[in-house]
Amino acid sequence: MTILSVRSISSWTVFIAVLLCVSWSCRTAPRAESGPESDVTSQKESTVPTPEKTDRSLLPLSRVLPVLSAPPTASDHDDTSERAVRSIEQARELFDQQRYTEAVGQIEKALRYSPQSYSAHMLMVRVCLKTQDFAAAAEHAEKARRINPGNAEAYFLLGQAQSLRGETESAVTTLRTCLLCSDVRKNPVLPALVHYTLAKSLEGSGYLTASIEEYERFHNEVEIVSNQQDLDPMAVAEARSFLLPSWMAMGSIDERLGQPLAAAEALSRAAELDLQNGSLYRRAATLYAAAGKTDQAVHLARQLLVHDPSGLELLETIRRNANQEALLIDDLKDLAAQHPGQFFIADALSREYIQRQQFNDAIQVLRDFLLRQRGHADTLIALSLLYARQQQWNASIGALG
């Protein structure tokens, strides 16, 4: 049996004691994340908002990352040989004729002659966007951007392709860079198209407030180009074609942000551009009413009534919810005078009088309508029933006779 020396025993004793101390200190030491005893540093870190925790829907465009710098100055250099130019010209003709497959063949031919042809890549992007080949469109737009890294149109088409592919985050960066290009206003209509596409991309990425800003800039740009007489009418018409969807988008965004008045104003602008779309009138009127703007809500309901009888129910609901039932008679009298040939308005006015026990007024409304629309069957039936309700049996039978 081996006998340990005193020195050996002493050293082992010290080693075990150290282990016990370390173990005990680990068990008794407070954890930083366990509660109010946490250190000040970790408390500060938990309360400071990080970009990931910030609600991006409320961020203005100025706070959308990353911070960008302007690209180099745009150049008109285009490395395209004469043989490639002829193929590109043929491709443009085919493109205008909507013969896209043949146009692609000519562009590919041009690219075999001149692989670095900026014109060929840009035309290929346009063809691919028309055929909804967004991956190929993005590929050729990126090649065009690398050939001429300062050209705004290349950035715009790249951002458009990215947005259509659902790559909205990339599209936001690309289109914001486009607006920094030195030649962005070379085509006066281009800024409007960029702002619109950027607004859609921001919306798709969840930057709702920033998206509203861009839609407003788009509207400003459209107003500018609409007042210029020397621009291509087709290009201006293209920009204006996005006014309706932009106002509709703004209305939906403001609704999501809990801003009913702003949403109502945007949707009422959309309704002005799409007079037959009753749902826009109804949504805008309902939002105006929710925002306490009863007069604006009534105005839209009355406009809807011109071509949609459902506006009558909307008008009645707005007035009753605002405790303004007394004004409903005046609304209906005005509408009956403005649209004397619309039976549903006369019928609604008559019914409103009946509800208030003003039977003679109700009868007079129907009789006045018959003076304008002699023999109108629905009016005769309504008048007969009303006389019968008053137990005026002879008049009731006479109305039908």
Backbone torsions as a table, in degrees:
resi	resn	phi	psi	omega
1	MET	NA	127.8	-176.1
2	THR	-82.0	133.8	-179.9
3	ILE	-104.9	122.1	179.6
4	LEU	-74.9	147.2	178.9
5	SER	-77.9	161.9	178.5
6	VAL	-60.7	-40.7	-179.7
7	ARG	-63.4	-41.1	-179.1
8	SER	-65.3	-43.7	178.9
9	ILE	-62.0	-41.4	-178.4
10	SER	-63.1	-42.6	-179.0
11	SER	-66.4	-40.4	177.5
12	TRP	-64.2	-38.1	179.6
13	THR	-62.4	-43.5	179.4
14	VAL	-63.1	-43.8	-177.3
15	PHE	-61.8	-45.4	-179.8
16	ILE	-66.1	-38.2	179.0
17	ALA	-62.7	-41.3	178.7
18	VAL	-62.3	-45.3	179.2
19	LEU	-59.2	-43.4	-179.8
20	LEU	-63.4	-39.2	179.6
21	CYS	-65.5	-44.2	-179.9
22	VAL	-63.4	-44.1	-179.6
23	SER	-62.3	-43.3	-179.3
24	TRP	-66.4	-39.8	179.9
25	SER	-66.2	-35.6	178.3
26	CYS	-66.4	-37.2	-177.7
27	ARG	-74.4	-31.3	-174.6
28	THR	-97.2	-16.4	-178.1
29	ALA	-68.3	134.9	180.0
30	PRO	-71.2	144.6	177.8
31	ARG	-84.0	143.9	-175.0
32	ALA	-64.1	-32.7	-175.3
33	GLU	-99.4	11.1	-170.6
34	SER	-84.0	-15.3	-179.1
35	GLY	164.3	-154.3	-174.6
36	PRO	-65.9	-13.3	179.4
37	GLU	-81.7	1.0	-178.8
38	SER	-60.4	154.6	-177.9
39	ASP	-71.5	160.4	-173.5
40	VAL	-63.0	-37.0	-177.4
41	THR	-61.3	-47.4	-178.3
42	SER	-68.0	-30.7	176.1
43	GLN	-65.7	-42.1	-179.8
44	LYS	-64.8	-42.0	-178.6
45	GLU	-63.3	-32.6	-177.4
46	SER	-77.2	-19.4	-177.5
47	THR	-100.2	-19.0	-179.9
48	VAL	-76.0	121.6	-179.1
49	PRO	-68.7	137.5	176.7
50	THR	-103.6	160.5	179.5
51	PRO	-55.6	-33.5	-178.8
52	GLU	-68.1	-31.2	-177.2
53	LYS	-85.2	-15.5	-177.8
54	THR	-71.2	136.8	177.6
55	ASP	-72.7	103.6	-174.6
56	ARG	-65.5	-20.7	-180.0
57	SER	-63.1	-22.3	-178.1
58	LEU	-99.6	-3.7	-177.2
59	LEU	-74.6	132.5	171.4
60	PRO	-72.8	165.1	-177.2
61	LEU	-59.9	-32.1	-178.3
62	SER	-63.9	-17.0	-178.7
63	ARG	-108.0	7.7	176.2
64	VAL	-79.1	128.3	-177.4
65	LEU	-95.3	157.3	1.7
66	PRO	-85.2	164.2	172.3
67	VAL	-70.8	131.3	-173.2
68	LEU	-111.1	155.3	174.1
69	SER	-117.2	156.3	-177.1
70	ALA	-67.9	140.5	175.9
71	PRO	-71.9	171.6	179.5
72	PRO	-62.3	164.4	-179.6
73	THR	-61.1	138.0	-178.7
74	ALA	-64.6	148.9	179.9
75	SER	-125.5	150.3	176.9
76	ASP	-93.8	5.9	-177.7
77	HIS	-65.5	133.5	-180.0
78	ASP	-143.5	108.4	-175.8
79	ASP	-82.6	78.5	-178.0
80	THR	-126.3	123.0	179.7
81	SER	-74.8	167.0	-179.2
82	GLU	-62.4	-41.4	179.6
83	ARG	-62.7	-39.0	178.4
84	ALA	-67.5	-37.2	179.4
85	VAL	-59.3	-43.5	-179.8
86	ARG	-61.9	-41.2	178.8
87	SER	-66.5	-37.6	179.2
88	ILE	-66.3	-39.8	178.5
89	GLU	-62.8	-42.2	177.2
90	GLN	-64.6	-38.7	179.3
91	ALA	-63.9	-37.9	178.8
92	ARG	-64.2	-41.2	178.2
93	GLU	-62.2	-43.8	178.7
94	LEU	-65.7	-36.9	177.9
95	PHE	-62.3	-45.3	179.5
96	ASP	-63.2	-27.2	178.7
97	GLN	-89.5	3.4	-179.7
98	GLN	62.6	29.6	175.9
99	ARG	-99.6	73.9	-167.1
100	TYR	-70.9	-37.4	-179.4
101	THR	-62.3	-43.5	178.5
102	GLU	-68.2	-35.0	178.2
103	ALA	-63.1	-41.1	178.1
104	VAL	-59.5	-41.5	179.2
105	GLY	-59.9	-41.6	179.7
106	GLN	-69.7	-37.1	178.8
107	ILE	-68.0	-41.5	177.4
108	GLU	-61.5	-36.8	176.2
109	LYS	-63.2	-43.8	179.0
110	ALA	-63.0	-38.0	-178.9
111	LEU	-71.5	-24.8	174.0
112	ARG	-69.1	-35.2	177.3
113	TYR	-74.7	-40.9	-175.0
114	SER	-138.0	86.2	-177.7
115	PRO	-59.6	-24.9	-178.5
116	GLN	-101.6	26.3	179.8
117	SER	-76.3	112.7	178.8
118	TYR	-62.8	-43.7	-178.5
119	SER	-61.2	-41.2	-177.9
120	ALA	-66.1	-44.3	179.6
121	HIS	-64.7	-40.5	-179.4
122	MET	-66.0	-39.9	178.2
123	LEU	-67.1	-36.8	177.7
124	MET	-62.6	-37.3	177.9
125	VAL	-60.3	-45.8	-177.3
126	ARG	-64.2	-40.4	178.3
127	VAL	-64.0	-45.2	-178.2
128	CYS	-65.6	-33.8	176.0
129	LEU	-65.8	-38.1	178.2
130	LYS	-66.2	-38.0	-179.2
131	THR	-88.4	3.1	177.8
132	GLN	62.6	28.8	171.5
133	ASP	-92.4	77.2	-170.1
134	PHE	-70.5	-28.7	178.1
135	ALA	-65.7	-46.6	178.4
136	ALA	-66.0	-37.0	178.3
137	ALA	-61.1	-45.0	178.9
138	ALA	-64.7	-39.0	-179.7
139	GLU	-61.7	-48.5	-177.9
140	HIS	-73.1	-32.2	176.7
141	ALA	-65.9	-38.4	177.3
142	GLU	-65.5	-39.2	176.8
143	LYS	-64.2	-41.8	178.2
144	ALA	-63.6	-40.0	179.6
145	ARG	-64.0	-37.8	179.0
146	ARG	-70.4	-33.6	178.1
147	ILE	-67.6	-42.8	179.6
148	ASN	-130.7	83.4	-171.4
149	PRO	-69.8	-3.0	179.7
150	GLY	-109.8	5.3	-174.2
151	ASN	-86.4	121.3	-175.4
152	ALA	-65.3	-37.2	-176.6
153	GLU	-64.4	-36.2	178.0
154	ALA	-65.0	-42.2	177.0
155	TYR	-62.9	-41.1	-178.9
156	PHE	-62.6	-48.5	-178.5
157	LEU	-65.9	-34.9	176.0
158	LEU	-64.9	-46.3	179.1
159	GLY	-63.2	-37.5	178.1
160	GLN	-63.8	-45.2	179.2
161	ALA	-63.6	-41.6	178.7
162	GLN	-62.9	-42.3	-179.9
163	SER	-63.6	-42.6	-179.4
164	LEU	-68.6	-25.8	176.2
165	ARG	-80.5	-6.4	-177.3
166	GLY	89.6	4.8	178.6
167	GLU	-87.9	64.5	-170.1
168	THR	-68.6	-33.8	178.6
169	GLU	-62.0	-46.1	177.9
170	SER	-64.6	-39.9	180.0
171	ALA	-62.2	-39.3	179.2
172	VAL	-59.7	-46.9	179.7
173	THR	-64.2	-44.5	-178.4
174	THR	-63.1	-45.9	-176.1
175	LEU	-72.7	-33.6	174.2
176	ARG	-64.5	-37.8	176.4
177	THR	-66.1	-37.9	179.1
178	CYS	-55.9	-42.1	-178.5
179	LEU	-68.0	-14.3	177.6
180	LEU	-92.4	-5.9	-178.7
181	CYS	-67.9	146.0	-176.6
182	SER	-67.8	-23.9	-176.1
183	ASP	-107.5	21.5	-174.1
184	VAL	-63.8	-24.4	179.8
185	ARG	-103.0	12.3	175.3
186	LYS	-61.3	-41.7	169.9
187	ASN	-100.1	109.0	-172.7
188	PRO	-59.9	-23.0	-178.2
189	VAL	-85.3	-20.5	-174.5
190	LEU	-58.3	-44.6	-179.5
191	PRO	-56.4	-37.3	178.8
192	ALA	-62.4	-44.7	-179.1
193	LEU	-66.3	-36.7	179.0
194	VAL	-65.9	-46.0	-179.2
195	HIS	-62.1	-39.2	179.8
196	TYR	-65.5	-47.2	-178.9
197	THR	-66.4	-36.8	177.0
198	LEU	-65.0	-41.0	178.4
199	ALA	-60.2	-44.1	178.4
200	LYS	-63.4	-40.4	-179.0
201	SER	-68.2	-40.2	176.4
202	LEU	-62.7	-42.2	177.4
203	GLU	-61.2	-43.4	179.5
204	GLY	-66.1	-23.6	179.0
205	SER	-93.4	1.1	177.4
206	GLY	91.5	2.4	178.6
207	TYR	-87.0	77.3	-170.1
208	LEU	-70.8	-46.0	179.9
209	THR	-63.8	-42.8	177.8
210	ALA	-64.0	-35.2	178.4
211	SER	-63.5	-42.2	177.5
212	ILE	-58.6	-43.3	178.6
213	GLU	-57.4	-43.1	-177.6
214	GLU	-71.3	-36.7	175.4
215	TYR	-62.4	-38.7	178.2
216	GLU	-65.7	-39.5	176.4
217	ARG	-65.4	-37.8	176.4
218	PHE	-59.4	-45.0	-180.0
219	HIS	-62.3	-40.4	178.1
220	ASN	-62.5	-42.8	-179.7
221	GLU	-66.2	-39.3	178.8
222	VAL	-64.1	-39.6	178.3
223	GLU	-63.2	-38.4	179.8
224	ILE	-63.6	-50.9	-175.6
225	VAL	-71.8	-26.8	179.6
226	SER	-68.4	-24.4	-179.1
227	ASN	-92.9	1.9	178.7
228	GLN	-100.8	122.6	-173.5
229	GLN	-82.7	-16.7	-172.3
230	ASP	-95.9	9.7	-178.0
231	LEU	-93.2	161.3	177.8
232	ASP	-63.1	117.6	-177.9
233	PRO	-59.2	-34.3	-179.8
234	MET	-66.6	-39.4	179.9
235	ALA	-66.9	-41.6	178.4
236	VAL	-65.0	-41.3	179.0
237	ALA	-62.0	-36.7	177.7
238	GLU	-62.1	-44.3	179.6
239	ALA	-64.7	-42.2	-178.3
240	ARG	-67.6	-25.1	-179.3
241	SER	-64.3	-17.2	-179.7
242	PHE	-93.4	1.4	-179.9
243	LEU	-63.5	-48.0	-178.4
244	LEU	-59.5	-53.7	179.4
245	PRO	-62.8	-27.7	179.8
246	SER	-70.3	-42.7	177.9
247	TRP	-66.2	-38.4	177.9
248	MET	-63.8	-41.6	178.8
249	ALA	-64.2	-42.9	179.4
250	MET	-61.9	-40.6	178.4
251	GLY	-61.2	-44.0	179.8
252	SER	-65.5	-40.2	-179.6
253	ILE	-65.8	-47.4	179.7
254	ASP	-61.2	-35.1	177.1
255	GLU	-63.8	-43.1	178.8
256	ARG	-64.8	-31.8	-179.6
257	LEU	-83.7	2.8	178.3
258	GLY	74.3	34.6	-179.6
259	GLN	-120.8	79.4	-173.2
260	PRO	-63.0	-35.5	-178.6
261	LEU	-67.0	-46.7	177.8
262	ALA	-62.4	-39.4	178.4
263	ALA	-63.2	-42.6	180.0
264	ALA	-63.4	-41.2	-179.8
265	GLU	-65.1	-40.4	178.9
266	ALA	-66.4	-43.9	-178.1
267	LEU	-69.9	-30.5	176.6
268	SER	-68.8	-33.2	174.4
269	ARG	-66.6	-38.6	176.7
270	ALA	-64.4	-39.8	-179.7
271	ALA	-63.0	-33.2	177.6
272	GLU	-63.8	-26.8	-179.2
273	LEU	-92.3	-10.7	-178.5
274	ASP	-140.7	76.1	-169.4
275	LEU	-63.4	-24.7	-177.1
276	GLN	-89.8	-1.0	-177.0
277	ASN	-89.7	91.1	-177.0
278	GLY	-62.6	-30.1	-178.1
279	SER	-64.3	-32.3	178.4
280	LEU	-67.0	-43.7	177.4
281	TYR	-60.7	-45.2	-177.7
282	ARG	-63.4	-45.5	-179.7
283	ARG	-62.6	-45.8	-178.4
284	ALA	-64.4	-44.0	-179.8
285	ALA	-63.2	-42.5	179.7
286	THR	-62.9	-39.7	179.7
287	LEU	-70.7	-38.7	174.9
288	TYR	-59.8	-44.4	179.7
289	ALA	-62.5	-41.0	179.1
290	ALA	-64.4	-29.5	179.4
291	ALA	-87.0	3.5	178.8
292	GLY	82.6	11.3	-180.0
293	LYS	-98.4	75.0	-173.6
294	THR	-65.5	-40.0	-178.0
295	ASP	-61.0	-44.2	178.1
296	GLN	-65.0	-38.0	179.3
297	ALA	-64.2	-43.7	179.4
298	VAL	-63.9	-41.8	179.5
299	HIS	-57.3	-45.2	-179.9
300	LEU	-68.5	-39.0	178.6
301	ALA	-62.5	-39.0	178.5
302	ARG	-69.6	-35.4	175.0
303	GLN	-64.9	-39.9	178.7
304	LEU	-62.3	-35.2	-177.8
305	LEU	-62.5	-22.1	-178.5
306	VAL	-58.2	-36.9	-175.7
307	HIS	-130.5	5.1	-177.3
308	ASP	-147.4	111.7	-179.1
309	PRO	-58.6	-21.6	-179.8
310	SER	-64.1	-17.4	177.4
311	GLY	-63.2	-25.1	179.8
312	LEU	-65.7	-46.7	178.2
313	GLU	-62.4	-39.3	178.4
314	LEU	-62.7	-44.7	179.5
315	LEU	-60.2	-45.9	179.5
316	GLU	-61.6	-42.0	-179.5
317	THR	-63.5	-42.6	-178.8
318	ILE	-62.9	-47.4	-178.2
319	ARG	-63.9	-42.4	-177.1
320	ARG	-69.7	-40.5	179.5
321	ASN	-65.7	-26.9	178.9
322	ALA	-93.2	9.1	-178.3
323	ASN	56.2	39.9	-179.7
324	GLN	-121.2	40.6	-178.3
325	GLU	-61.9	-29.6	-179.2
326	ALA	-62.9	-28.3	-178.5
327	LEU	-82.3	-12.0	-176.8
328	LEU	-65.0	-37.3	177.3
329	ILE	-59.6	-44.5	179.6
330	ASP	-62.8	-41.2	177.1
331	ASP	-57.2	-49.1	-175.2
332	LEU	-69.0	-35.3	176.9
333	LYS	-64.8	-41.5	177.4
334	ASP	-62.7	-45.0	-179.0
335	LEU	-65.6	-39.0	178.2
336	ALA	-63.9	-36.0	177.9
337	ALA	-71.1	-36.5	-179.5
338	GLN	-74.4	-31.9	-176.7
339	HIS	-128.7	70.7	-172.9
340	PRO	-65.6	-17.5	-178.5
341	GLY	-94.1	2.6	-177.1
342	GLN	-94.4	106.1	-177.2
343	PHE	-63.4	-38.1	-174.5
344	PHE	-63.1	-26.1	177.0
345	ILE	-75.8	-44.8	177.8
346	ALA	-61.9	-40.1	179.4
347	ASP	-64.4	-41.1	179.0
348	ALA	-65.3	-40.1	178.2
349	LEU	-64.4	-42.0	178.1
350	SER	-62.1	-44.5	-179.9
351	ARG	-63.6	-37.3	179.0
352	GLU	-65.2	-39.4	175.6
353	TYR	-63.7	-41.2	179.7
354	ILE	-61.5	-41.6	-179.4
355	GLN	-61.7	-27.4	179.7
356	ARG	-97.3	12.2	178.5
357	GLN	64.1	24.0	177.6
358	GLN	-100.2	72.6	-170.6
359	PHE	-69.3	-37.0	-179.8
360	ASN	-63.7	-39.5	177.1
361	ASP	-65.2	-38.9	179.1
362	ALA	-63.2	-43.3	178.8
363	ILE	-63.0	-41.4	-177.9
364	GLN	-64.2	-37.8	178.4
365	VAL	-59.7	-45.3	-178.3
366	LEU	-69.4	-38.1	178.4
367	ARG	-66.7	-38.7	176.8
368	ASP	-62.8	-38.7	179.4
369	PHE	-65.4	-37.7	179.7
370	LEU	-66.8	-27.3	175.8
371	LEU	-65.3	-31.3	179.3
372	ARG	-89.3	-33.1	-177.3
373	GLN	-124.2	75.9	-175.2
374	ARG	-61.9	134.9	177.1
375	GLY	74.9	13.3	-179.8
376	HIS	-64.6	115.8	-169.5
377	ALA	-60.6	-48.0	-177.2
378	ASP	-62.6	-36.3	179.5
379	THR	-69.0	-41.5	178.4
380	LEU	-61.0	-43.1	178.6
381	ILE	-64.2	-45.5	179.8
382	ALA	-61.4	-40.1	-179.4
383	LEU	-68.7	-40.4	178.9
384	SER	-62.4	-43.9	179.4
385	LEU	-64.5	-36.0	-179.7
386	LEU	-68.6	-41.8	175.4
387	TYR	-61.8	-42.7	180.0
388	ALA	-61.9	-37.3	178.2
389	ARG	-63.2	-30.3	178.3
390	GLN	-89.7	4.4	-178.8
391	GLN	60.6	30.0	173.8
392	GLN	-96.5	77.6	-167.9
393	TRP	-66.5	-40.4	179.8
394	ASN	-62.5	-43.8	178.9
395	ALA	-65.0	-38.4	179.8
396	SER	-61.9	-44.9	179.0
397	ILE	-69.2	-36.9	-178.7
398	GLY	-67.0	-33.1	179.6
399	ALA	-62.2	-35.7	-179.5
400	LEU	-83.3	-20.8	-177.5
401	GLY	-83.5	NA	NA
